[in-house]
Amino acid sequence: MKSSTIKRIAAIGLASLMTVGAFASCGDDKGGSSSSGSKKGDASKGSVYYLNFKPEQDEAWQNLAKTYTKATGTKVTVVTAAEGTYEQTLTSELAKDEAPTLFQVNGPVGLAKWTDFCMDLKDTDIYSQLTSQDFALKDGDAVKGIAYVIESYGIIYNKTLLQKYCDSDFASVKSIDDINSFDKLKTVADEIQKNKDKLGVKGAFTSAGMDSSSDWRFKTHLANLPIYFEYKDSNVGDKDKLDGTYLDNYKNIWDLYITDSTCKATELASKTGAEAETEFINGDAVFFQNGSWEYGAVTEGGLKDDDLGMLPIYIGVGDEAKQGLCTGTENYWCINDEASDDDKAATAEFINWCVTSDEGTAAMADKMGFVIPFKAAKESTNVFVKIDKELTEAGKTPVSWNFTTMPSEDWKDGVGAALTQYAAGTGDWDAVKKAFVDNWATEKAKTAEE
């Protein structure tokens, strides 16, 4: 291994892990490209090692890698990090002689940590395939990352069960279309919880697990909502200090999740993402906060498109009737600049094939449920993607993803720990506010010092 690589990995290991997670990605373009942009390397002599971030897409990536290897002869290895361990896995794997040729960062904060390992992609074929340069992640003039998927998340619901509620004699809300605010959502959830035996469910919401396989749904995805509305008030895209204006609203939606649930709030510390997914698939709960990436899992579990819907996450702020789903990306492919020229060339050729070939675009759209921001993109069959499109076309305003501005993993972990303690009754909401606001300022200051 190059001594420069060892030194950089060591420096990253000594620094506080304050990145909003780096994630996995694909690779270099046809013919290869060095960080200076000059064409180098022979793709036919190289190989690809993709460190995948998304466990739910592991099987699809493994199959696509086999298809590519069979068609081209280029070896593609896909390794999927265990849920919640990507950052540690990436740090460890990049220190090895056989390091990933392809990895992922979540945006500017993630790039700040890994930029020295990110090849300049501006001369690669995949960069020319982007539908907008807004999907490129830059460091000065260098293109260090390329967004490869646009996703949406909200409150997934079982349409059959929710309609059963609407048709019941105890329902105050008689139409799913009328659930367009936090107050309406709370009314529905409370009535479902109160009458769960009549509806044949265990709770309105699946368990809000705070195990590492699930806590990102709340310390990151749900936490995005109060941040989004605070940014919107100030007409900014980032802040060094938060006011915490909407943390009471955050509390209200969290209280709803942990009260109108399939389990006791005191059990959430050990509840996993897989358990919540199973509860939803089995019809034990009506609502499940998650995203478009869940489409494959829930349909493979037996649910049909007609069974599925998705609501915006309402927290009682703004013109909720005009609110859309949370839509955006934090997934940027980066090619390891420390890889050999041949491997960089092979990696770039592989990811370009992923977003231009019939096999690649079909797999990303149909098997992975992705909307990809490339010219040859295939329209997704994912029902949640279609819902997002319908809501936007109806004039609803999507909620932007602001994860990339969250100052560090330490900040998110602090929020997650405080949420867990609050749910268990061993902590109060003031501790959540402190973790959210005070730790934000502290971690932002650390980032600025670096």
RODO-2510 file (C-alpha; in nm, 4 decimals, decimal comma):
residues 450
     n   res          X          Y          Z
     1     m     0,0000     0,0000     0,0000
     2     k     0,1199     0,3535    -0,0700
     3     s     0,2638     0,5257     0,2341
     4     s     0,0443     0,8276     0,1526
     5     t    -0,2626     0,6087     0,1880
     6     i    -0,1522     0,4792     0,5263
     7     k    -0,0876     0,8314     0,6498
     8     r    -0,4255     0,9580     0,5304
     9     i    -0,6154     0,6645     0,6821
    10     a    -0,4284     0,7155     1,0081
    11     a    -0,5202     1,0837     1,0086
    12     i    -0,8859     0,9984     0,9517
    13     g    -0,8773     0,7435     1,2319
    14     l    -0,7347     0,9966     1,4758
    15     a    -0,9806     1,2680     1,3814
    16     s    -1,3259     1,2593     1,5372
    17     l    -1,5692     1,0770     1,3109
    18     m    -1,7836     1,3797     1,2436
    19     t    -1,8788     1,3013     0,8912
    20     v    -2,2398     1,2422     0,7970
    21     g    -2,1420     0,8922     0,6777
    22     a    -1,9686     0,8065     0,3583
    23     f    -2,1460     0,5434     0,1572
    24     a    -2,0564     0,2989    -0,1180
    25     s    -2,0469     0,3575    -0,4915
    26     c    -1,9398     0,2380    -0,8324
    27     g    -1,6417     0,3360    -1,0484
    28     d    -1,4316     0,4902    -1,3205
    29     d    -1,5166     0,5611    -1,6804
    30     k    -1,4381     0,3890    -2,0029
    31     g    -1,0717     0,4250    -2,0676
    32     g    -1,0142     0,5522    -1,7137
    33     s    -0,9328     0,8945    -1,5840
    34     s    -0,6706     1,0157    -1,3440
    35     s    -0,7390     1,2878    -1,0897
    36     s    -0,5916     1,5367    -1,3345
    37     g    -0,8418     1,4274    -1,5949
    38     s    -0,5921     1,2688    -1,8331
    39     k    -0,6998     0,9354    -1,9799
    40     k    -0,5076     0,6426    -1,8315
    41     g    -0,5512     0,2759    -1,7693
    42     d    -0,6867    -0,0231    -1,9563
    43     a    -1,0309    -0,1204    -1,8324
    44     s    -0,9958    -0,4708    -1,9755
    45     k    -0,7045    -0,5340    -1,7393
    46     g    -0,8735    -0,3902    -1,4306
    47     s    -1,1333    -0,5041    -1,1788
    48     v    -1,4020    -0,3426    -0,9647
    49     y    -1,4573    -0,3620    -0,5898
    50     y    -1,7823    -0,1924    -0,4906
    51     l    -1,8436    -0,1368    -0,1189
    52     n    -2,2206    -0,1170    -0,1078
    53     f    -2,3953     0,0919     0,1572
    54     k    -2,7504    -0,0343     0,1106
    55     p    -2,8198    -0,3833     0,2523
    56     e    -3,1664    -0,3821     0,0971
    57     q    -3,0101    -0,3681    -0,2504
    58     d    -2,7349    -0,6250    -0,1900
    59     e    -2,8934    -0,9070    -0,3891
    60     a    -2,9717    -0,6773    -0,6837
    61     w    -2,6126    -0,5487    -0,6947
    62     q    -2,4705    -0,9004    -0,6684
    63     n    -2,6833    -1,0097    -0,9642
    64     l    -2,5970    -0,7028    -1,1697
    65     a    -2,2258    -0,7569    -1,1019
    66     k    -2,2537    -1,1154    -1,2292
    67     t    -2,4358    -0,9964    -1,5410
    68     y    -2,1623    -0,7417    -1,6142
    69     t    -1,8802    -0,9895    -1,5534
    70     k    -2,0432    -1,2448    -1,7817
    71     a    -2,0873    -0,9850    -2,0571
    72     t    -1,7462    -0,8170    -2,0340
    73     g    -1,5114    -1,0502    -1,8487
    74     t    -1,4349    -0,7755    -1,5959
    75     k    -1,4427    -0,8996    -1,2393
    76     v    -1,6847    -0,7027    -1,0198
    77     t    -1,6875    -0,7736    -0,6468
    78     v    -1,9713    -0,6308    -0,4378
    79     v    -1,9334    -0,6244    -0,0595
    80     t    -2,2174    -0,4860     0,1519
    81     a    -2,1385    -0,3311     0,4881
    82     a    -2,3605    -0,4337     0,7774
    83     e    -2,6329    -0,1811     0,8509
    84     g    -2,5053     0,1098     1,0551
    85     t    -2,1379     0,0178     1,0072
    86     y    -2,0533     0,1687     0,6692
    87     e    -1,8285     0,4443     0,7985
    88     q    -1,6164     0,2082     1,0050
    89     t    -1,6072    -0,0485     0,7247
    90     l    -1,4982     0,2086     0,4675
    91     t    -1,2208     0,3340     0,6945
    92     s    -1,0985    -0,0211     0,7451
    93     e    -1,1285    -0,1279     0,3807
    94     l    -0,9523     0,1755     0,2375
    95     a    -0,6497     0,0899     0,4520
    96     k    -0,6128    -0,2496     0,2800
    97     d    -0,4035    -0,3345    -0,0261
    98     e    -0,7180    -0,4582    -0,2019
    99     a    -0,9248    -0,1506    -0,1228
   100     p    -1,2636    -0,0595    -0,2714
   101     t    -1,2355     0,1050    -0,6108
   102     l    -1,5803     0,2510    -0,5578
   103     f    -1,7317     0,4084    -0,2472
   104     q    -1,9904     0,6655    -0,1479
   105     v    -2,0109     0,9931     0,0388
   106     n    -2,3280     1,1653     0,1503
   107     g    -2,2521     1,5198     0,0372
   108     p    -2,0222     1,8107     0,1233
   109     v    -1,9635     1,7073     0,4850
   110     g    -1,8819     1,3502     0,3849
   111     l    -1,6648     1,4708     0,0988
   112     a    -1,4615     1,6880     0,3357
   113     k    -1,3475     1,3713     0,5097
   114     w    -1,2724     1,1591     0,2040
   115     t    -1,1879     1,4107    -0,0697
   116     d    -0,8227     1,3012    -0,0923
   117     f    -0,9414     0,9554    -0,1951
   118     c    -1,1900     1,0803    -0,4550
   119     m    -1,0807     1,0847    -0,8175
   120     d    -1,1798     1,3805    -1,0336
   121     l    -1,4657     1,2520    -1,2508
   122     k    -1,5105     1,5508    -1,4793
   123     d    -1,3648     1,3705    -1,7840
   124     t    -1,5525     1,0454    -1,7280
   125     d    -1,8363     0,9245    -1,9468
   126     i    -2,0782     0,8991    -1,6536
   127     y    -2,0394     1,2685    -1,5738
   128     s    -2,1551     1,3525    -1,9265
   129     q    -2,4641     1,1369    -1,8693
   130     l    -2,5991     1,3470    -1,5819
   131     t    -2,9226     1,5284    -1,6543
   132     s    -2,7985     1,8250    -1,4509
   133     q    -2,4671     1,9318    -1,3038
   134     d    -2,6602     1,9918    -0,9822
   135     f    -2,6153     1,6187    -0,9250
   136     a    -2,2354     1,6491    -0,9238
   137     l    -2,0484     1,6931    -0,5968
   138     k    -1,7574     1,9295    -0,6466
   139     d    -1,4466     2,0338    -0,4602
   140     g    -1,3441     2,3531    -0,6367
   141     d    -1,3415     2,2678    -1,0080
   142     a    -1,2940     1,8960    -0,9467
   143     v    -1,5936     1,6626    -0,9695
   144     k    -1,5405     1,4308    -0,6722
   145     g    -1,8771     1,2576    -0,6584
   146     i    -2,1812     1,1875    -0,8746
   147     a    -2,5313     1,1347    -0,7362
   148     y    -2,6641     0,8029    -0,8603
   149     v    -3,0131     0,7902    -0,7110
   150     i    -3,2946     1,0232    -0,6146
   151     e    -3,5158     0,8831    -0,3387
   152     s    -3,8245     0,9742    -0,1414
   153     y    -3,9392     0,8907     0,2065
   154     g    -4,2476     0,9512     0,4164
   155     i    -4,5035     0,7456     0,6043
   156     i    -4,5737     0,4277     0,4105
   157     y    -4,9194     0,2900     0,4767
   158     n    -5,1135    -0,0278     0,4144
   159     k    -5,3950     0,1026     0,1978
   160     t    -5,6223    -0,1926     0,2673
   161     l    -5,5937    -0,1547     0,6449
   162     l    -5,6225     0,2230     0,6336
   163     q    -5,9354     0,1992     0,4207
   164     k    -6,0746    -0,0519     0,6700
   165     y    -6,0273     0,2122     0,9378
   166     c    -6,1951     0,4812     0,7242
   167     d    -6,4923     0,2525     0,6674
   168     s    -6,5337     0,1725     1,0370
   169     d    -6,8025     0,3253     1,2539
   170     f    -6,5450     0,4659     1,4992
   171     a    -6,3437     0,6579     1,2362
   172     s    -6,3514     1,0371     1,2483
   173     v    -6,1654     1,0569     0,9156
   174     k    -6,3614     0,8879     0,6392
   175     s    -6,1210     0,9275     0,3464
   176     i    -5,7486     0,8614     0,3119
   177     d    -5,7264     1,1764     0,0997
   178     d    -5,8348     1,3796     0,4030
   179     i    -5,5196     1,2868     0,5968
   180     n    -5,3292     1,6036     0,5061
   181     s    -5,2032     1,7420     0,8376
   182     f    -5,0481     1,6333     1,1638
   183     d    -5,3775     1,6804     1,3456
   184     k    -5,5554     1,4483     1,1020
   185     l    -5,2730     1,1949     1,1181
   186     k    -5,2821     1,1963     1,4984
   187     t    -5,6583     1,1539     1,5034
   188     v    -5,6348     0,8546     1,2726
   189     a    -5,3407     0,6967     1,4565
   190     d    -5,5018     0,7438     1,7972
   191     e    -5,8277     0,5875     1,6812
   192     i    -5,6477     0,2956     1,5188
   193     q    -5,4508     0,2361     1,8388
   194     k    -5,7636     0,2526     2,0519
   195     n    -5,9457     0,0077     1,8233
   196     k    -5,6517    -0,2092     1,7168
   197     d    -5,8271    -0,5343     1,8098
   198     k    -6,1255    -0,4472     1,5926
   199     l    -5,8931    -0,3737     1,3009
   200     g    -5,6807    -0,6831     1,3617
   201     v    -5,3543    -0,4934     1,4091
   202     k    -5,1030    -0,4589     1,6930
   203     g    -5,0614    -0,0859     1,6565
   204     a    -5,0975     0,2127     1,4288
   205     f    -4,7202     0,2439     1,3663
   206     t    -4,4508    -0,0195     1,3357
   207     s    -4,1940    -0,0191     1,6138
   208     a    -3,9666     0,2863     1,6048
   209     g    -3,6586     0,0767     1,6710
   210     m    -3,3475     0,2528     1,7973
   211     d    -3,1113    -0,0319     1,7184
   212     s    -2,8420     0,0812     1,4711
   213     s    -3,0295    -0,0906     1,1881
   214     s    -3,3271     0,1393     1,2420
   215     d    -3,2342     0,4517     1,4395
   216     w    -3,1298     0,6430     1,1261
   217     r    -3,4990     0,6691     1,0427
   218     f    -3,5470     0,9034     1,3379
   219     k    -3,2137     1,0647     1,4279
   220     t    -3,1567     1,1515     1,0610
   221     h    -3,4678     1,1192     0,8438
   222     l    -3,7237     1,2412     1,0970
   223     a    -3,4781     1,4993     1,2317
   224     n    -3,4620     1,6427     0,8809
   225     l    -3,8124     1,7890     0,9197
   226     p    -3,7469     2,0483     1,1944
   227     i    -3,4191     2,1389     1,0238
   228     y    -3,5912     2,1831     0,6866
   229     f    -3,8550     2,4180     0,8260
   230     e    -3,5994     2,6217     1,0208
   231     y    -3,3850     2,6607     0,7094
   232     k    -3,6949     2,7548     0,5122
   233     d    -3,7819     3,0310     0,7601
   234     s    -3,4338     3,1799     0,7215
   235     n    -3,4122     3,1113     0,3480
   236     v    -3,0778     2,9331     0,3937
   237     g    -2,9358     2,5920     0,3156
   238     d    -2,7241     2,5510     0,6290
   239     k    -2,6682     2,7058     0,9717
   240     d    -2,3794     2,7039     1,2169
   241     k    -2,6288     2,7328     1,5015
   242     l    -2,9873     2,6103     1,5221
   243     d    -3,2665     2,7874     1,7065
   244     g    -3,4627     2,4669     1,7580
   245     t    -3,7804     2,6440     1,6485
   246     y    -3,9644     2,3264     1,5566
   247     l    -3,8370     2,0799     1,8146
   248     d    -4,1749     2,0740     1,9888
   249     n    -4,3196     1,9576     1,6579
   250     y    -4,0464     1,6928     1,6410
   251     k    -4,1532     1,5823     1,9875
   252     n    -4,5170     1,5569     1,8813
   253     i    -4,4482     1,3233     1,5894
   254     w    -4,2018     1,1170     1,7963
   255     d    -4,4600     1,0845     2,0743
   256     l    -4,7102     0,9616     1,8181
   257     y    -4,4669     0,7001     1,6853
   258     i    -4,3789     0,5612     2,0275
   259     t    -4,7288     0,5746     2,1776
   260     d    -4,9451     0,4467     1,8906
   261     s    -4,7124     0,1537     1,8292
   262     t    -4,6895    -0,2234     1,8081
   263     c    -4,4700    -0,2293     2,1190
   264     k    -4,4000    -0,0451     2,4418
   265     a    -4,1739     0,2590     2,4199
   266     t    -3,9427     0,1010     2,6769
   267     e    -3,8638    -0,1774     2,4257
   268     l    -3,7421     0,0461     2,1444
   269     a    -3,3704     0,0455     2,2309
   270     s    -3,3296    -0,3072     2,0962
   271     k    -3,5933    -0,3082     1,8225
   272     t    -3,4487    -0,3489     1,4721
   273     g    -3,5329    -0,2265     1,1254
   274     a    -3,6075    -0,5824     1,0164
   275     e    -3,8671    -0,6165     1,2913
   276     a    -4,0467    -0,3008     1,1791
   277     e    -4,0381    -0,4202     0,8188
   278     t    -4,1838    -0,7585     0,9175
   279     e    -4,4553    -0,5949     1,1252
   280     f    -4,5633    -0,3933     0,8227
   281     i    -4,5495    -0,6832     0,5788
   282     n    -4,7506    -0,9012     0,8163
   283     g    -5,0218    -0,6384     0,8592
   284     d    -4,9466    -0,5818     1,2274
   285     a    -4,9310    -0,2042     1,1716
   286     v    -5,0899     0,0439     0,9343
   287     f    -4,8033     0,2979     0,9155
   288     f    -4,4290     0,2559     0,8595
   289     q    -4,1903     0,5518     0,8288
   290     n    -3,9519     0,4597     0,5512
   291     g    -3,8664     0,5327     0,1896
   292     s    -3,8876     0,4315    -0,1723
   293     w    -3,5968     0,1899    -0,1184
   294     e    -3,8351    -0,0324     0,0812
   295     y    -4,0459    -0,1122    -0,2237
   296     g    -3,8592    -0,4303    -0,3144
   297     a    -3,8699    -0,5683     0,0393
   298     v    -4,2398    -0,5092     0,1015
   299     t    -4,3508    -0,6400    -0,2386
   300     e    -4,1281    -0,9455    -0,2124
   301     g    -4,2905    -0,9925     0,1272
   302     g    -4,6273    -1,0289    -0,0443
   303     l    -4,7795    -0,6808    -0,0529
   304     k    -4,9099    -0,5567    -0,3878
   305     d    -4,8979    -0,2085    -0,5359
   306     d    -5,2684    -0,1699    -0,4613
   307     d    -5,1910    -0,2309    -0,0928
   308     l    -4,9373     0,0510    -0,0699
   309     g    -4,9415     0,4264    -0,0233
   310     m    -4,7180     0,6945     0,1221
   311     l    -4,8056     1,0112     0,3126
   312     p    -4,5802     1,3099     0,3760
   313     i    -4,4417     1,3259     0,7302
   314     y    -4,6634     1,5901     0,8829
   315     i    -4,5331     1,7600     1,1983
   316     g    -4,7774     2,0509     1,2173
   317     v    -4,5768     2,3201     1,0391
   318     g    -4,6634     2,5379     0,7402
   319     d    -4,9287     2,4758     0,4758
   320     e    -4,9417     2,1009     0,5256
   321     a    -5,2013     2,0465     0,2554
   322     k    -4,9331     2,1527     0,0071
   323     q    -4,6510     1,9448     0,1560
   324     g    -4,4967     1,6647    -0,0463
   325     l    -4,2692     1,3741     0,0359
   326     c    -3,9095     1,4172     0,1487
   327     t    -3,7230     1,3847    -0,1806
   328     g    -3,3537     1,4152    -0,2574
   329     t    -3,0229     1,2341    -0,2380
   330     e    -2,7272     1,1779    -0,0120
   331     n    -2,5789     0,9073    -0,2308
   332     y    -2,2728     1,0066    -0,4340
   333     w    -2,0473     0,7605    -0,6123
   334     c    -1,6746     0,8214    -0,5765
   335     i    -1,3872     0,6370    -0,7415
   336     n    -1,0868     0,5612    -0,5240
   337     d    -0,8002     0,7734    -0,6534
   338     e    -0,5538     0,5392    -0,4809
   339     a    -0,6597     0,2469    -0,7033
   340     s    -0,4501     0,1434    -1,0022
   341     d    -0,5144     0,3171    -1,3328
   342     d    -0,6525    -0,0071    -1,4773
   343     d    -0,8925    -0,0545    -1,1857
   344     k    -1,0064     0,3076    -1,2044
   345     a    -1,0719     0,2642    -1,5754
   346     a    -1,2640    -0,0589    -1,5142
   347     t    -1,4676     0,0993    -1,2360
   348     a    -1,5583     0,4033    -1,4426
   349     e    -1,6652     0,1793    -1,7301
   350     f    -1,8781    -0,0320    -1,4993
   351     i    -2,0756     0,2526    -1,3451
   352     n    -2,1272     0,4137    -1,6843
   353     w    -2,2719     0,0807    -1,8026
   354     c    -2,4973     0,0744    -1,4946
   355     v    -2,6639     0,4014    -1,5969
   356     t    -2,6648     0,3638    -1,9776
   357     s    -2,7233    -0,0035    -2,0643
   358     d    -3,0624    -0,1716    -2,0813
   359     e    -2,9543    -0,4265    -1,8202
   360     g    -2,8147    -0,1659    -1,5827
   361     t    -3,0980     0,0856    -1,6019
   362     a    -3,3613    -0,1889    -1,5747
   363     a    -3,1950    -0,3299    -1,2636
   364     m    -3,1677     0,0107    -1,1011
   365     a    -3,5270     0,1035    -1,1832
   366     d    -3,7067    -0,2283    -1,1357
   367     k    -3,4966    -0,4297    -0,8903
   368     m    -3,3582    -0,1438    -0,6794
   369     g    -3,6502     0,0943    -0,7220
   370     f    -3,4200     0,3849    -0,8046
   371     v    -3,4869     0,7057    -0,9897
   372     i    -3,1485     0,7813    -1,1419
   373     p    -3,0461     1,1302    -1,2661
   374     f    -2,9017     1,0148    -1,5990
   375     k    -3,0108     1,0623    -1,9591
   376     a    -3,0822     0,6935    -2,0251
   377     a    -3,2836     0,6418    -1,7059
   378     k    -3,5679     0,3926    -1,7215
   379     e    -3,8934     0,4978    -1,5572
   380     s    -3,9266     0,3249    -1,2234
   381     t    -4,2073     0,0801    -1,1530
   382     n    -4,1756     0,1651    -0,7819
   383     v    -4,5184     0,2726    -0,6547
   384     f    -4,3624     0,5126    -0,4023
   385     v    -4,1704     0,6875    -0,6804
   386     k    -4,4962     0,7229    -0,8731
   387     i    -4,6660     0,8723    -0,5661
   388     d    -4,3898     1,1297    -0,5315
   389     k    -4,4287     1,2227    -0,8975
   390     e    -4,8064     1,2528    -0,8638
   391     l    -4,7814     1,4728    -0,5557
   392     t    -4,5283     1,7021    -0,7216
   393     e    -4,7382     1,7292    -1,0366
   394     a    -5,0354     1,8173    -0,8128
   395     g    -4,8434     2,1168    -0,6810
   396     k    -4,7167     1,9691    -0,3547
   397     t    -4,3755     2,0978    -0,2451
   398     p    -4,1187     1,8236    -0,1792
   399     v    -3,9267     1,8506     0,1476
   400     s    -3,5554     1,8715     0,0694
   401     w    -3,2987     1,6366     0,2191
   402     n    -3,0715     1,8299     0,4542
   403     f    -2,8738     1,5345     0,5914
   404     t    -2,5644     1,6584     0,4145
   405     t    -2,5576     1,9622     0,6440
   406     m    -2,5797     1,7592     0,9650
   407     p    -2,2414     1,8226     1,1254
   408     s    -2,1293     1,4721     1,2206
   409     e    -2,2135     1,1151     1,3096
   410     d    -2,1501     1,2137     1,6719
   411     w    -2,4316     1,4686     1,6463
   412     k    -2,6743     1,2120     1,5077
   413     d    -2,5730     0,9543     1,7665
   414     g    -2,6312     1,2087     2,0428
   415     v    -2,9800     1,2837     1,9145
   416     g    -3,0514     0,9124     1,8810
   417     a    -2,9384     0,8370     2,2359
   418     a    -3,1511     1,1199     2,3749
   419     l    -3,4575     1,0017     2,1806
   420     t    -3,4084     0,6486     2,3111
   421     q    -3,3739     0,7632     2,6720
   422     y    -3,6793     0,9863     2,6395
   423     a    -3,8841     0,6953     2,5024
   424     a    -3,7650     0,4698     2,7837
   425     g    -3,8527     0,7282     3,0481
   426     t    -3,4921     0,7630     3,1637
   427     g    -3,4434     1,1006     2,9976
   428     d    -3,6489     1,4123     2,9304
   429     w    -3,7183     1,6173     2,6202
   430     d    -3,4819     1,8923     2,7320
   431     a    -3,1991     1,6429     2,6798
   432     v    -3,3170     1,5912     2,3223
   433     k    -3,3195     1,9665     2,2653
   434     k    -2,9696     1,9961     2,4100
   435     a    -2,8410     1,7156     2,1877
   436     f    -3,0088     1,8747     1,8864
   437     v    -2,9179     2,2421     1,9356
   438     d    -2,6114     2,2609     2,1593
   439     n    -2,4321     1,9661     2,0032
   440     w    -2,5060     2,1036     1,6559
   441     a    -2,3146     2,4225     1,7359
   442     t    -2,0309     2,2272     1,8957
   443     e    -1,9902     1,9863     1,6059
   444     k    -2,0200     2,2611     1,3448
   445     a    -1,7405     2,4485     1,5244
   446     k    -1,5205     2,1375     1,5115
   447     t    -1,5816     2,1065     1,1387
   448     a    -1,4881     2,4719     1,0853
   449     e    -1,1620     2,4213     1,2757
   450     e    -1,0657     2,1387     1,0458
***
